[in-house]
Amino acid sequence: MSKSTKPKWYLGEAKISYKTDEALLIPSMDLNVRNSSQSAQMFRHMITDDVVEHHEEFWVCALSRSNRPIAYTQVSSGGLYACVVDIRQIMQMLILSNASSFMVCHNHPSGATEPSDEDIRLTNDLKETGKIMGICMLDHIILTKHSHTSLADRGLM
């Protein structure tokens, strides 16, 4: 490299986009999420029947100050027993969507609604990280084909 040639620096561009996905319009649901049953109903439109017993998926939903869903994304898709969740990826999505609060959800293909020790640890890590960032975690829903569990309702958050 000659003295007059400077190295080139490449800088990546970060973007977030919003789109209305009519597949997630839930006619019987209020605009604002008011309880864990409504949360589970909303997440069932993301973790569909053809997935819920096949493999684990982990989703996050960003909420406005009035608990209106404003953005969602799938964080991870795993195997039969687990999926890897990166807390930084969740926080990035929440910050970029200007979330005031958030909920997360994953499914148990086994049909067991009991949260694992890892589910509880992850929930506490997400709640504490959200608190530091000023974004309140409202719930962690575990879905099965016929039921759901709310970690908030069970006092595990």
Secondary structure, 3 states (H helix, E strand, C coil): CCCCCCCCCCCCCCCCCCCCCHHHCCCCCCCCCCCHHHHHHHHHCCCCHHHHCCCCEEEEEEECCCCCEEEEEEEEECCCCCCCCCHHHHHHHHHHCCCCEEEEEEECCCCCCCCCHHHHHHHHHHHHHHHHHCCEEEEEEEECCCCEEECCCCCCC
